[in-house]
Amino acid sequence: MELFHNCNFASHLCDEIERALHHSLSMHANATESRVQKKLSRLYKGKMLIPKSTDGFLNLPNYPLSDLQKEFLNLGLKCNYMPHLKKTKKTAELELLYRNLCELHKKCKIDINPGVKELLQAESTKHRADGRSSLLTAELRKAVKQLRENNDIVIRRAEKSDLFDILNRSEYIDKVVSLLQDPSKFLRVKKNRIEEIQKKFTKSIENANASRDSLKFSPLQGHYEPGYFYGNVKTHKPEHKLRPIISQIPTLTYQVAKQLNGLITPYIPTIHALRSTDEFVDLLRNSNPQGILASLYVESLFTNVPVEDTIKIILQNVFNHDSLPPPKIPRLTLEYMLRTFTKEVLFRCPLGNIYFQTDGVVP
């Protein structure tokens, strides 16, 4: 299912998008309110009332919006319309899907229908949808275009909330630049070193794959770009700071990093990890703790994670686990890949400047 989700071609997304588009504003608001209210009532063992809001966005600079623009923003984050998909892009994505399916088949993880190749080839020739919806009228589409072409504002998702945030572009850029000005975390480079780094990463993957019994990593194939640095607004924090995020999907290391994550995850202790707020509340109720309950707030948590110390902890758990055998990869190779894949991945900021992160991590 993940492969089909990543491919993002029209035939797969059409039904899901149409269902999202046909939810009205009132239904979206009522569903959100009902879900939150039920959760709070369950946690606190009583009926909880939450403030009612009819807006699906926060207009932080109080920027003047037309009624149609407000109407569109109030449709919510899950309301999207599908743009026209270029035939060449659709064909390339289907070819990538087929290659990934074949890799899974070689690893005996899935069975493939003998005619799947012909089905995907046929799908690449079809035009299934034009992205239009009865919900997005011509007037709303015009409002969307106006928002998209407005260079005075930036619209981002609010952190920990299903809302849009509207910010002054200059203020947003200033906050991004302030995050990147820490020389202990980020280093700006003068040119795009993708080709140079690709050769380096290719060699590390070839070394990892050299051993007959070693875990095999996917080779670097195709065109790659730096990641993209952006921030979601922490509307629940003072000064509305940004949570930094780097989209690494187009980067050299994205697929291999996913393999590394799957490799090390079974070895990481989970005894002190919680999956949800419900689990935390149940733990408190069942353990009947005495004393004072306190919480700690770590400012800029991810960017302050010490990479070298974290790598040492990972290696210690992976190669000295109490019950699991070590993975089929040399310790030095894993250490090298963890270090280079976290500290040498290029990304662009909204101004177009290229950086890489020298310490800390950004999700």
Buried (B, 14 or more C-beta within 10 A) or exposed (E): EEBBEEBEBBBBBBEEBBEBBEBEBEEBBEEBBEEEBEBBBEBEEEEBEEEEEEEBBBBBEEEEBEEBBBBBBBBBBBBBBBEEBEEEEBBBBBBBBBEBBBBBEEEEEEEEEEEBBEEBEEBBEEEBBEBEBEBBEEEBBBBBEBBEEBEEBBBBBBBEBBBBBBBBBEBBBEBBEEBBEBEEBBBEEEEEBBEEBEEEBBEBBEBBBEEEEBBBBBEBEEEBBBBBBBBBBBBEBEEBBBBBBBEBEBBBBBBBBEBBEEBBEEBEEEEEEEEEEEEEBEEEEEEEEEEEEEEEEEEBEBBBBEBEEBBEEBBEBBBEBEEEEBBEBBEEBBBBBBEBBBBBBBBBBBEEBBBBBBBBBBE
